[in-house]
Amino acid sequence: MGLNEYKVAAAIAVSNMKSAREFYEGKLGLSPATDHEPDDNRAYRCGEGSVIHVYSSPDHTGRSTATLAGWYVDDVEGIVDELASRGVSFERYGEGPIITDDKGIATFDGGAKVAYFRDPDGNTLSIAQATRS
């Protein structure tokens, strides 16, 4: 059977739902999936039926050094500009396998572009633009 035919959603632990809501709703522009979300968690619907679930779990917040969730976009530069104007700060990397430009956008072999940013708890998120064929 396997899981490849089922929807999957990202889940992000946060320490403070008020700060998380200000970031995910105010800065990223996400809307709660329903009008009746509980105070300790929010589901945000994104493109193509995908969901990002943000939930209160202070003991498990910001511990991963990996990217926890990412959005695939058509114009990474445009989205970086929009989010930066809302106060989102993009990570800058100057050495190692990831080198970013002045905006915080890394370009990989084949032309894929990715920009990394963090939520208020230090969880790493990304926006990515695949190569154009």
ABEGO torsion letter per residue (X at the ends): XEAAABBBBBBBBBABAAAAAAAAAAAAGBBBABABBBAABBBBBBBGGBBBBBBBBAAABGABABBABBBBBABAAAAAAAAAAAGBBBBBBABEABBBBAAGBBBBBGGBBBBBBBBAAGBBBBBBBBBBX
